[in-house]
Amino acid sequence: METKRKILILSPRAHGKSSVVSIAYPCWRIGLNTNIRIKIVANSNEKAKELLSAITQTLLFSPKYRAIFPHVRPSKARYWTKERIFVERSLALRDATVEGKGIIATGTGGRSDLLICDDICDNRTAATKGMIRKVKEAFFDVWMNTLEPQGHQVVVIGTTWAEEDVYADLLRKKGWCRKIWKINENFDPLWPQVWPREKLYDKWKDDPLAFEKGFRMQPIRVETVLFSRECFKQRHDWPLTPGSNPPEYTSLTEPYVRKYMGVDISGGHGKDYSVLFTTGVHAETRMRWPINIIRVKAAAPEVARLLIREYEKYKPEVILVESNATQQMLFDWVGELRKLPIKSYYTGTQKHYVNVGIPSLRVELDNNMWHIPYWSHDPGCECSFCAWKREVLSYPYSTYDDCVMAWWFTREAIRLYFEGMGRGGYAVIEL
């Protein structure tokens, strides 16, 4: 592997790319040459820190590694941090032995002999053309320019995301050694010990679109993503505080703030989330905003208790839920505990319709009908608001869409029960 100057490796998710290329390979190269300067670039600073931590653990505590490379020792003169480590060297070099950064991180620079880019494209960095452009600029203009003119190597590993992403550019460029592994139409496993055919097939059944992208290397077109970062406008003058109203509405009394809740219940298999999405609406301007989002993997009784808690806290006029057998079980549990204003809504194929379906949410965002608070959490944050934002910006290709569905249900509750548009022939079942 070290004989090739430029390497691109695309392979399915969770097939050991990072373990081999981003952890084991740098450790091997350090053992061969303690003067090497390695930069690990990931889709976020946090991911880069995780990879660097794994390298650190190997260098310091792996008995097998210590037996093969006993001369690799931490530098006595340089401190180790979560972003960079130094080993004892025979040369006086400024740059770290290994440094880890996010692809569009600030404070980048220095020189490198080995550049490893690990999954620099993900649902965040490939969500819009603007983000794809930023990743390309960072890769070609910043990181590639850290490489020494002679004797350098760059290895890029990842999984296909978008037709226009940096991987697509590298597939077309001359001088790159390329290797692509993907799951074929027969679901023949590449790693049968971990991913047997049955497991691959189950993964495909769970989310065919995500499987095509993540396991068969079929990229998506950015134009097919419904929502863009440009339409998901966050208000910098309104920091996220669950349960709050926009600043200009804080003094409004209850008649001027109407509240509705949309609920999407998981199928009960432990794979999906149940989401309770509470929305506020200004009674005169019809402006709307998220009040709170609850996202949990839980059994129906626990979801019922959360539903009661959210109802008692915010008193939504209507709680709109999609009707199916699993949700009927939830209604039964709630009915035993407390009578709530639950309405059941038969969706059918309506969620795809431009005027009443999920695309109508894009229209409302474009028309500035939503106040969205501002928050800036770590890219890997799993809070309910971050999950909602991730789902919105990658819909319909996100692994989960529970938050988007609950958001749509609360919007439908507003349309049906606040805007006075009537039921338009759609099935609305009052329980």
C-alpha positions as CSV (number, residue, x, y, z in Angstrom):
1,M,0.0,0.0,0.0
2,E,2.8,2.4,0.8
3,T,4.2,2.2,-2.7
4,K,1.2,4.1,-4.2
5,R,1.3,7.9,-4.0
6,K,-2.4,8.6,-4.3
7,I,-5.0,6.1,-3.3
8,L,-8.9,6.3,-3.3
9,I,-10.8,3.5,-1.5
10,L,-14.6,3.4,-1.6
11,S,-16.3,0.6,0.2
12,P,-19.5,-0.1,2.2
13,R,-20.2,1.3,5.6
14,A,-19.0,-0.6,8.7
15,H,-16.6,-2.8,6.7
16,G,-13.4,-2.0,8.6
17,K,-12.0,0.9,6.5
18,S,-11.1,3.1,9.4
19,S,-9.7,0.3,11.5
20,V,-7.2,-0.7,8.8
21,V,-6.4,2.5,6.9
22,S,-6.8,5.3,9.6
23,I,-5.6,3.4,12.7
24,A,-3.5,0.4,11.8
25,Y,-1.7,1.9,8.8
26,P,-0.5,5.0,10.5
27,C,0.8,3.0,13.4
28,W,2.7,0.8,11.0
29,R,4.2,3.8,9.2
30,I,5.3,5.4,12.5
31,G,7.0,2.1,13.4
32,L,8.9,2.2,10.1
33,N,9.9,5.9,10.4
34,T,9.4,7.9,13.6
35,N,10.2,11.1,11.8
36,I,7.0,10.8,9.7
37,R,4.4,13.5,9.9
38,I,0.8,12.2,9.5
39,K,-2.4,14.2,9.2
40,I,-5.8,12.4,9.8
41,V,-8.7,14.3,8.3
42,A,-12.3,13.3,9.1
43,N,-15.8,14.8,8.5
44,S,-15.6,16.5,12.0
45,N,-13.1,17.3,14.7
46,E,-14.8,14.8,17.0
47,K,-14.4,12.0,14.5
48,A,-10.7,12.9,14.0
49,K,-10.2,12.9,17.7
50,E,-11.7,9.4,18.0
51,L,-9.3,8.1,15.3
52,L,-6.3,9.7,17.0
53,S,-7.4,8.2,20.4
54,A,-7.4,4.8,18.8
55,I,-3.9,5.3,17.4
56,T,-2.7,6.5,20.8
57,Q,-4.1,3.4,22.5
58,T,-2.3,1.2,20.0
59,L,1.1,3.0,20.3
60,L,1.0,2.9,24.1
61,F,-0.8,-0.2,25.1
62,S,-0.9,-2.8,22.4
63,P,1.5,-5.7,23.4
64,K,1.8,-6.9,19.8
65,Y,2.7,-3.4,18.6
66,R,5.2,-2.9,21.5
67,A,6.8,-6.2,20.6
68,I,7.3,-5.3,17.0
69,F,8.2,-1.6,17.5
70,P,9.7,-1.2,21.0
71,H,11.5,2.0,19.9
72,V,8.3,4.0,19.4
73,R,8.0,6.1,22.6
74,P,6.2,9.3,23.5
75,S,8.3,12.5,23.1
76,K,9.6,13.8,26.4
77,A,9.7,17.3,25.1
78,R,6.2,17.6,23.5
79,Y,2.8,17.2,25.2
80,W,0.2,14.9,23.7
81,T,-3.3,16.3,23.2
82,K,-6.6,15.1,21.8
83,E,-5.6,16.6,18.4
84,R,-1.9,15.8,18.1
85,I,0.7,13.4,19.4
86,F,4.5,13.4,19.2
87,V,6.9,10.4,19.4
88,E,10.7,10.5,20.0
89,R,12.4,11.4,16.7
90,S,15.9,11.7,15.4
91,L,15.1,15.0,13.6
92,A,13.9,18.3,15.1
93,L,10.5,18.8,13.4
94,R,7.8,21.3,14.2
95,D,4.7,19.2,13.0
96,A,3.2,16.5,15.1
97,T,3.8,12.8,14.4
98,V,0.0,12.5,14.0
99,E,-2.5,15.4,13.9
100,G,-6.3,14.9,13.6
101,K,-8.7,17.6,12.3
102,G,-12.1,18.0,10.7
103,I,-12.2,18.6,6.9
104,I,-13.3,22.2,7.2
105,A,-11.6,22.9,10.6
106,T,-9.9,26.2,11.3
107,G,-6.2,26.5,12.3
108,T,-4.9,24.0,9.7
109,G,-1.4,24.2,8.3
110,G,2.0,22.7,8.6
111,R,3.5,19.9,6.5
112,S,2.7,16.2,6.1
113,D,4.3,13.1,4.6
114,L,1.1,11.1,4.9
115,L,-2.4,12.5,4.5
116,I,-5.3,10.2,5.4
117,C,-8.9,11.4,4.7
118,D,-11.5,9.3,6.4
119,D,-15.2,9.7,5.4
120,I,-14.8,13.4,4.8
121,C,-18.2,13.3,3.0
122,D,-21.2,12.5,5.2
123,N,-24.9,13.6,5.5
124,R,-23.8,17.0,6.8
125,T,-20.9,17.8,4.4
126,A,-22.8,16.5,1.3
127,A,-26.2,17.9,2.2
128,T,-26.0,20.9,-0.1
129,K,-24.0,22.1,-3.1
130,G,-22.5,24.8,-0.9
131,M,-21.2,22.3,1.6
132,I,-19.9,20.0,-1.2
133,R,-18.0,23.0,-2.6
134,K,-16.5,23.8,0.8
135,V,-15.3,20.2,1.3
136,K,-13.7,20.2,-2.2
137,E,-12.0,23.5,-1.5
138,A,-10.7,22.4,1.8
139,F,-9.4,19.1,0.4
140,F,-7.7,20.4,-2.7
141,D,-6.6,23.9,-1.6
142,V,-5.7,23.3,2.1
143,W,-5.0,19.6,2.9
144,M,-3.4,18.5,-0.3
145,N,-1.1,21.5,0.0
146,T,0.3,20.3,3.3
147,L,2.0,17.4,1.5
148,E,5.7,17.5,1.0
149,P,6.7,17.7,-2.8
150,Q,8.7,14.4,-2.6
151,G,7.9,11.1,-1.0
152,H,4.4,12.0,0.1
153,Q,1.3,9.8,0.1
154,V,-2.4,10.6,0.3
155,V,-5.1,7.9,1.1
156,V,-8.8,8.8,0.8
157,I,-11.3,6.3,2.1
158,G,-15.1,6.7,2.3
159,T,-18.5,5.8,1.2
160,T,-20.3,7.4,-1.8
161,W,-22.7,10.2,-1.0
162,A,-23.4,12.6,-3.8
163,E,-22.7,12.7,-7.5
164,E,-20.9,16.0,-7.2
165,D,-18.8,15.2,-4.1
166,V,-15.0,15.1,-3.8
167,Y,-15.0,11.3,-4.3
168,A,-16.6,11.8,-7.7
169,D,-13.9,14.3,-8.6
170,L,-11.1,11.8,-7.6
171,L,-12.7,9.0,-9.6
172,R,-12.2,11.2,-12.7
173,K,-8.7,12.5,-11.9
174,K,-5.6,10.9,-13.5
175,G,-2.8,9.5,-11.3
176,W,-5.0,8.1,-8.6
177,C,-5.0,4.4,-7.7
178,R,-8.7,3.5,-7.2
179,K,-10.3,0.5,-5.5
180,I,-14.1,0.2,-5.2
181,W,-15.9,-2.5,-3.2
182,K,-19.7,-2.8,-3.2
183,I,-22.5,-5.2,-2.6
184,N,-23.9,-6.7,-5.7
185,E,-27.5,-7.4,-6.6
186,N,-27.2,-11.0,-5.2
187,F,-26.1,-9.6,-1.8
188,D,-22.9,-11.5,-1.9
189,P,-21.0,-10.5,1.2
190,L,-17.6,-8.9,1.2
191,W,-17.0,-9.7,4.9
192,P,-19.2,-12.8,5.6
193,Q,-18.1,-13.1,9.2
194,V,-19.6,-9.8,10.1
195,W,-22.0,-9.1,7.2
196,P,-23.6,-12.4,6.0
197,R,-26.0,-12.3,3.1
198,E,-29.1,-12.4,5.5
199,K,-27.9,-9.4,7.4
200,L,-27.2,-7.4,4.2
201,Y,-30.7,-8.2,3.0
202,D,-32.2,-7.1,6.3
203,K,-30.3,-3.9,6.0
204,W,-31.6,-3.3,2.5
205,K,-35.2,-4.0,3.6
206,D,-34.9,-1.4,6.4
207,D,-33.9,1.4,4.1
208,P,-33.4,0.6,0.3
209,L,-32.3,4.1,-0.6
210,A,-29.7,4.3,2.2
211,F,-28.5,0.8,1.3
212,E,-28.0,1.8,-2.4
213,K,-25.8,4.7,-1.3
214,G,-24.0,3.2,1.6
215,F,-23.4,-0.4,0.4
216,R,-23.7,-0.3,-3.4
217,M,-21.9,3.0,-3.9
218,Q,-24.8,4.6,-5.8
219,P,-24.5,8.4,-5.2
220,I,-27.5,10.7,-4.9
221,R,-28.0,14.0,-6.7
222,V,-28.1,17.0,-4.4
223,E,-31.1,18.3,-6.3
224,T,-33.1,15.3,-5.1
225,V,-32.7,16.3,-1.5
226,L,-35.9,18.2,-0.6
227,F,-34.6,20.7,1.9
228,S,-31.5,22.8,1.7
229,R,-29.5,24.6,4.4
230,E,-30.5,27.9,2.7
231,C,-34.2,27.3,3.4
232,F,-33.6,26.0,6.9
233,K,-33.0,29.5,8.3
234,Q,-32.0,29.7,11.9
235,R,-32.5,32.9,13.9
236,H,-29.3,34.0,15.6
237,D,-31.2,36.3,17.8
238,W,-33.2,33.4,19.3
239,P,-30.9,30.8,21.0
240,L,-32.4,27.4,21.3
241,T,-34.3,26.9,24.6
242,P,-36.8,24.0,24.5
243,G,-40.2,25.3,25.5
244,S,-39.6,28.9,24.6
245,N,-41.2,31.2,22.1
246,P,-39.5,33.6,19.7
247,P,-38.3,36.8,21.5
248,E,-41.1,39.0,20.0
249,Y,-43.8,36.5,21.2
250,T,-42.6,36.0,24.8
251,S,-45.2,38.3,26.3
252,L,-48.1,37.0,24.3
253,T,-51.0,35.5,26.2
254,E,-52.4,32.1,25.5
255,P,-55.2,33.1,23.0
256,Y,-52.5,34.5,20.7
257,V,-50.3,31.4,20.9
258,R,-52.0,28.2,19.7
259,K,-50.2,24.9,20.2
260,Y,-50.4,21.6,18.3
261,M,-48.5,18.3,18.5
262,G,-47.5,15.8,15.9
263,V,-46.6,12.3,17.0
264,D,-44.8,9.6,15.0
265,I,-44.7,6.2,16.7
266,S,-42.0,3.6,16.0
267,G,-43.0,0.2,14.6
268,G,-42.1,-1.4,18.0
269,H,-39.1,-3.3,16.6
270,G,-36.5,-1.2,18.5
271,K,-35.1,0.2,15.3
272,D,-37.0,3.4,14.9
273,Y,-37.7,6.4,17.1
274,S,-40.9,7.7,18.5
275,V,-41.1,11.5,18.2
276,L,-43.4,14.0,19.9
277,F,-43.2,17.4,18.0
278,T,-44.9,20.4,19.7
279,T,-45.4,23.5,17.6
280,G,-46.6,27.0,18.4
281,V,-48.6,29.2,16.1
282,H,-49.3,32.9,16.3
283,A,-53.0,33.3,16.1
284,E,-52.9,36.4,13.8
285,T,-49.8,36.1,11.7
286,R,-49.9,32.3,11.4
287,M,-46.2,32.2,12.0
288,R,-45.1,28.9,13.5
289,W,-42.1,27.6,15.5
290,P,-40.9,24.4,17.2
291,I,-41.6,24.5,21.0
292,N,-40.2,21.1,21.9
293,I,-39.1,17.8,20.3
294,I,-39.0,14.5,22.2
295,R,-37.2,11.6,20.4
296,V,-36.9,8.3,22.1
297,K,-36.6,4.5,21.4
298,A,-39.1,3.2,23.9
299,A,-42.1,0.9,24.3
300,A,-45.6,2.2,24.0
301,P,-46.3,2.6,27.7
302,E,-43.2,4.8,28.1
303,V,-44.2,6.9,25.0
304,A,-47.6,7.2,26.5
305,R,-46.2,8.6,29.7
306,L,-44.0,11.1,27.8
307,L,-47.1,12.1,25.8
308,I,-49.0,12.8,28.9
309,R,-46.1,14.8,30.4
310,E,-45.8,16.9,27.2
311,Y,-49.5,17.5,27.1
312,E,-49.6,18.6,30.7
313,K,-46.7,20.9,30.1
314,Y,-47.8,22.6,26.8
315,K,-51.5,21.9,26.5
316,P,-51.7,21.4,22.7
317,E,-55.2,21.8,21.3
318,V,-54.7,18.7,19.0
319,I,-52.3,15.8,19.0
320,L,-52.2,14.3,15.5
321,V,-51.0,10.8,15.0
322,E,-50.9,8.5,12.0
323,S,-53.3,5.6,12.4
324,N,-52.0,2.0,12.4
325,A,-52.1,-1.0,14.7
326,T,-49.1,0.0,16.8
327,Q,-50.4,3.4,17.3
328,Q,-53.8,2.1,18.3
329,M,-52.0,0.2,21.1
330,L,-50.6,3.6,22.2
331,F,-54.1,5.1,22.2
332,D,-55.3,2.2,24.4
333,W,-52.6,2.9,26.9
334,V,-53.3,6.7,26.9
335,G,-57.0,6.1,27.2
336,E,-56.4,4.2,30.4
337,L,-54.4,7.0,31.9
338,R,-56.0,10.2,30.7
339,K,-58.2,11.4,27.9
340,L,-56.1,13.6,25.5
341,P,-57.2,15.4,22.4
342,I,-55.7,12.8,20.1
343,K,-56.8,12.8,16.4
344,S,-55.8,10.0,14.0
345,Y,-54.9,10.9,10.5
346,Y,-54.8,8.5,7.6
347,T,-51.8,9.6,5.4
348,G,-51.9,7.1,2.5
349,T,-49.7,8.6,-0.3
350,Q,-50.5,12.2,0.8
351,K,-47.0,12.7,2.3
352,H,-45.6,13.0,-1.2
353,Y,-48.2,15.6,-2.4
354,V,-46.8,19.1,-2.9
355,N,-49.8,20.9,-1.5
356,V,-50.4,18.9,1.7
357,G,-47.5,16.5,1.9
358,I,-43.9,16.8,3.2
359,P,-42.9,19.0,0.2
360,S,-45.4,21.6,1.5
361,L,-43.0,22.1,4.5
362,R,-40.4,23.2,2.0
363,V,-42.8,25.7,0.6
364,E,-43.5,27.1,4.1
365,L,-39.8,27.4,4.8
366,D,-39.3,29.2,1.5
367,N,-42.1,31.6,2.4
368,N,-40.5,32.3,5.8
369,M,-43.5,30.9,7.7
370,W,-41.3,29.2,10.3
371,H,-39.2,30.7,13.1
372,I,-36.3,28.3,13.8
373,P,-34.1,28.9,16.8
374,Y,-30.3,28.9,16.5
375,W,-28.1,26.2,18.0
376,S,-24.6,25.0,17.1
377,H,-23.9,21.6,18.7
378,D,-21.2,19.1,17.8
379,P,-21.8,17.3,14.5
380,G,-22.4,14.0,16.2
381,C,-24.9,15.4,18.7
382,E,-27.9,13.1,19.2
383,C,-30.2,15.6,20.8
384,S,-33.7,15.8,19.4
385,F,-33.2,19.1,17.7
386,C,-30.0,18.0,16.0
387,A,-31.7,14.8,14.9
388,W,-34.6,16.8,13.4
389,K,-32.1,19.1,11.5
390,R,-30.1,16.1,10.2
391,E,-33.3,14.4,8.9
392,V,-34.6,17.6,7.3
393,L,-31.3,18.3,5.5
394,S,-30.9,14.8,4.1
395,Y,-34.6,13.9,3.5
396,P,-35.6,11.6,1.8
397,Y,-32.2,9.9,2.0
398,S,-31.7,10.0,5.8
399,T,-31.5,6.8,7.8
400,Y,-34.4,8.0,9.9
401,D,-37.3,10.2,9.1
402,D,-39.3,10.1,12.3
403,C,-38.7,13.7,13.2
404,V,-39.7,14.8,9.7
405,M,-42.9,12.8,9.9
406,A,-43.8,14.2,13.4
407,W,-43.0,17.7,12.1
408,W,-45.4,17.1,9.2
409,F,-48.1,15.8,11.5
410,T,-47.9,18.9,13.6
411,R,-48.1,21.0,10.4
412,E,-51.2,19.0,9.3
413,A,-52.8,19.6,12.7
414,I,-52.3,23.3,12.1
415,R,-53.8,23.0,8.6
416,L,-56.8,21.0,9.6
417,Y,-57.7,22.4,13.0
418,F,-56.3,25.9,13.0
419,E,-56.4,27.3,9.5
420,G,-60.0,26.1,9.0
421,M,-59.3,24.5,5.6
422,G,-61.6,21.6,6.4
423,R,-60.8,18.0,6.0
424,G,-60.7,18.0,2.3
425,G,-61.8,14.4,2.0
426,Y,-58.9,13.1,3.9
427,A,-59.6,10.6,6.6
428,V,-59.4,12.1,10.1
429,I,-60.5,9.7,12.8
430,E,-61.4,11.2,16.2
431,L,-60.8,8.7,19.0
